[in-house]
């Protein structure tokens, strides 16, 4: 039974705190841009003329101060103008960009590439769990049931595995709305011989108890942060809410789709249209999250990824086809931002992967590995990225 | 590649040595488990469980009385009948309920005309499009056009011809404003058709929308036609999908309709697909669910819905605009369909094709397009857009100078390829048997596929004749998808259903918005996709709502406990 009278044990600080430490945790937030975002139009290599040669109708113009041109970062790279809300974070050195990064596996299948990135084992299909589940540091004693959360109606591959991980559609929906039924369901799921459903049932009901205290309070984003109304913005808002509630959240996941721009990637002008709109939602949501968390960004690192990049050359329909390397963002109080990391491979024909895509110079596991080791404090990268032993940290965290 | 292989080898080693909770942790334990698993597929389930098993797999869950009915007929005979839906008489109740869902029977062109998009209304208002011919439609469009003009000026609602006071008496108006949901519904049902139209038109838009949830199907459609005509097609599709799953007598055919639509997924919210899908499901998918795979494949390849969804209608020979100075934007090849055709529709991702094959296949399909894609036009082949060069597809030379037959040859190559036989057999077995079907079963099904030229009915029959299907390994091995869970709940409770709109929304909330899977993969067939905390809580809440008669349009007669359909056991099939 729960909800009546007795204070859930999780809310008692003395029980929760492991070894007397505070409930406040370091949190890693992973964002997956599903559909393969066109990294070359997200972080624009405007310093390289080849970019303009390869993309006569979709290239973002060089920075000229107008809203239709790239936002200059370092004289060579610029942000898509829809991502202008991220520029202040870059300037405050809390946003780092890694270019020519991705998965070394050559697949151009969305499904396989996402699966490889989420399992953390490119080229190897038999892995059963996800990198983010394995990234959770081992805990002695009692674990919070809300250590790992994905916003959405399904649990992504990244979070599947041995450690408990929750999918939440919406924080306030995370309950059985009829107390009597709730009690009998809890008992049914506890006693079933179906081990898969028993396990998930158990972690669900422990989490429900903690969520009850959060659900009682209303939430207003701090510092005037305004999240966009779309699903992605709302999901980030809920992650912020969980972080601030200090319920022991260590890893969180959200995704955003609509990046598979084979046709009409751009509108009347290159800085308009499908990609621009999607990037606006993306950028404004991240900016609102950053603003809302304020000082709490000290404890938070956000990393973005997408399964592969897109062809360096535009295709016949003002779009791009499936490519190879891409771009990642890392944002947070402890991040050495304000810099575009990675070795730029160039866009000349012989520099392209298979003569068509941006070549890869940084493995995505170098980025994730550094965050897992230095931000989450889990040094056992052999277990998080099995088979990848030569992780080369880029110095994203000092 | 070499480096990658080396890397993989060292990872296998690493996994064996250190990793708990990951594949191949302890080889001996894994081998033991595999052996146990293999044994389970040899062990037959008892007779009384066989009927339940068959009903769980070949239907959207048993209804009260189904077990007895199958028992009486004989299990073998019943299974055989399900494989021949054309011999089963359809449920007349269902047919009556599908009757008002007009868009399901329309051509895309008719759907465009009947349910204009806001862009089209604007085009008509601006004189760029003609008024529709049909008088009723004309009136409806005219109203919207006029409203559009008014809205542009000062955003005022249209003045209705008759006010509510002139149509309804005081007590009726009171009911409409403050009545209980049942009373409102009763009032709306009792009104003669013309009076009902007047009432709906006289109501302000917001109030009309508020009536939506409590209205019978025909009133809901009228409200939608007035408020957002472009949503009517979605409404009809969802109603029909749920109604067919719950009430059709041809249950296996409906299971397969869902399977094949998902296999050849298209997405409702991608542009023109919103009015192309009814025809797609009705003509490309449904008639072929137990037919020849090659027919099904070609029907999808030539469907405007697929041509639009995977962009092939815009894919043209790369050199087409090379000499045209007028065209600002050069068109050219688009690989999207070529890739997904092999990865998702036929060979499977490991089916043995390369990036070069993707490009060559895309070249073969240049010129396969849609006539007037924004207005619901049909498939058309435009030879002028076709790449006439020689192509090499999976080792087969497709000689230069060909036309539409280049694409058809590709379909021939793919439909008879052993990888396709294996991939389709695996997908079917994952849906109907278990997530990890034994190789012995896949081999049998693939062999039938290849021997019979891809006869889906016979591949299904091979599966249903196999010992693996009737084994302990398969019994209760599958977790229901949200769609299966919702449909089987209504069936299990013997609930009566007047409209399925609210049910369809429940399926969406549980993580499977129907006709709205954006990615070409379709929804996953596997248990792990559907077991998580959000899903379980969602299912429990649905169980509470349904058993307490709080899902609109559905009536549960007795008052069953929520546990019956929210229990762990009910999530399995």
Boltz contact constraints between the chains, C-beta under 6 A:
constraints:
  - contact:
      token1: [A, 57]
      token2: [B, 329]
      max_distance: 6.0
  - contact:
      token1: [A, 109]
      token2: [B, 343]
      max_distance: 6.0
  - contact:
      token1: [A, 109]
      token2: [B, 349]
      max_distance: 6.0
  - contact:
      token1: [A, 111]
      token2: [B, 521]
      max_distance: 6.0
  - contact:
      token1: [A, 112]
      token2: [B, 349]
      max_distance: 6.0
  - contact:
      token1: [A, 123]
      token2: [B, 4]
      max_distance: 6.0
  - contact:
      token1: [A, 123]
      token2: [B, 8]
      max_distance: 6.0
  - contact:
      token1: [A, 124]
      token2: [B, 8]
      max_distance: 6.0
  - contact:
      token1: [A, 124]
      token2: [B, 11]
      max_distance: 6.0
  - contact:
      token1: [A, 126]
      token2: [B, 23]
      max_distance: 6.0
  - contact:
      token1: [A, 127]
      token2: [B, 23]
      max_distance: 6.0
  - contact:
      token1: [A, 128]
      token2: [B, 23]
      max_distance: 6.0
  - contact:
      token1: [A, 129]
      token2: [B, 22]
      max_distance: 6.0
  - contact:
      token1: [A, 153]
      token2: [B, 511]
      max_distance: 6.0
  - contact:
      token1: [A, 153]
      token2: [B, 534]
      max_distance: 6.0
  - contact:
      token1: [A, 154]
      token2: [B, 511]
      max_distance: 6.0
  - contact:
      token1: [A, 155]
      token2: [B, 532]
      max_distance: 6.0
  - contact:
      token1: [A, 162]
      token2: [B, 21]
      max_distance: 6.0
  - contact:
      token1: [A, 166]
      token2: [B, 533]
      max_distance: 6.0
  - contact:
      token1: [A, 167]
      token2: [B, 532]
      max_distance: 6.0
  - contact:
      token1: [A, 167]
      token2: [B, 533]
      max_distance: 6.0
  - contact:
      token1: [A, 167]
      token2: [B, 534]
      max_distance: 6.0
  - contact:
      token1: [A, 168]
      token2: [B, 534]
      max_distance: 6.0
  - contact:
      token1: [A, 169]
      token2: [B, 534]
      max_distance: 6.0
  - contact:
      token1: [A, 176]
      token2: [B, 540]
      max_distance: 6.0
  - contact:
      token1: [A, 177]
      token2: [B, 541]
      max_distance: 6.0
  - contact:
      token1: [A, 178]
      token2: [B, 544]
      max_distance: 6.0
  - contact:
      token1: [A, 181]
      token2: [B, 544]
      max_distance: 6.0
  - contact:
      token1: [A, 181]
      token2: [B, 562]
      max_distance: 6.0
  - contact:
      token1: [A, 184]
      token2: [B, 563]
      max_distance: 6.0
  - contact:
      token1: [A, 185]
      token2: [B, 540]
      max_distance: 6.0
  - contact:
      token1: [A, 185]
      token2: [B, 566]
      max_distance: 6.0
  - contact:
      token1: [A, 188]
      token2: [B, 567]
      max_distance: 6.0
  - contact:
      token1: [A, 189]
      token2: [B, 568]
      max_distance: 6.0
  - contact:
      token1: [A, 192]
      token2: [B, 568]
      max_distance: 6.0
  - contact:
      token1: [A, 194]
      token2: [B, 568]
      max_distance: 6.0
  - contact:
      token1: [A, 196]
      token2: [B, 531]
      max_distance: 6.0
  - contact:
      token1: [A, 197]
      token2: [B, 568]
      max_distance: 6.0
  - contact:
      token1: [A, 200]
      token2: [B, 531]
      max_distance: 6.0
  - contact:
      token1: [A, 200]
      token2: [B, 536]
      max_distance: 6.0
  - contact:
      token1: [A, 204]
      token2: [B, 533]
      max_distance: 6.0
  - contact:
      token1: [A, 204]
      token2: [B, 536]
      max_distance: 6.0
  - contact:
      token1: [A, 257]
      token2: [B, 518]
      max_distance: 6.0
  - contact:
      token1: [A, 262]
      token2: [B, 311]
      max_distance: 6.0
  - contact:
      token1: [A, 262]
      token2: [B, 334]
      max_distance: 6.0
  - contact:
      token1: [A, 262]
      token2: [B, 336]
      max_distance: 6.0
  - contact:
      token1: [A, 263]
      token2: [B, 311]
      max_distance: 6.0
  - contact:
      token1: [A, 315]
      token2: [B, 334]
      max_distance: 6.0
  - contact:
      token1: [A, 316]
      token2: [B, 331]
      max_distance: 6.0
  - contact:
      token1: [A, 316]
      token2: [B, 332]
      max_distance: 6.0
  - contact:
      token1: [A, 316]
      token2: [B, 333]
      max_distance: 6.0
  - contact:
      token1: [A, 317]
      token2: [B, 314]
      max_distance: 6.0
  - contact:
      token1: [A, 317]
      token2: [B, 334]
      max_distance: 6.0
  - contact:
      token1: [A, 318]
      token2: [B, 329]
      max_distance: 6.0
  - contact:
      token1: [A, 321]
      token2: [B, 335]
      max_distance: 6.0
  - contact:
      token1: [A, 383]
      token2: [B, 19]
      max_distance: 6.0
  - contact:
      token1: [A, 386]
      token2: [B, 11]
      max_distance: 6.0
  - contact:
      token1: [A, 386]
      token2: [B, 14]
      max_distance: 6.0
  - contact:
      token1: [A, 386]
      token2: [B, 15]
      max_distance: 6.0
  - contact:
      token1: [A, 386]
      token2: [B, 19]
      max_distance: 6.0
  - contact:
      token1: [A, 387]
      token2: [B, 7]
      max_distance: 6.0
  - contact:
      token1: [A, 387]
      token2: [B, 10]
      max_distance: 6.0
  - contact:
      token1: [A, 387]
      token2: [B, 11]
      max_distance: 6.0
  - contact:
      token1: [A, 387]
      token2: [B, 14]
      max_distance: 6.0
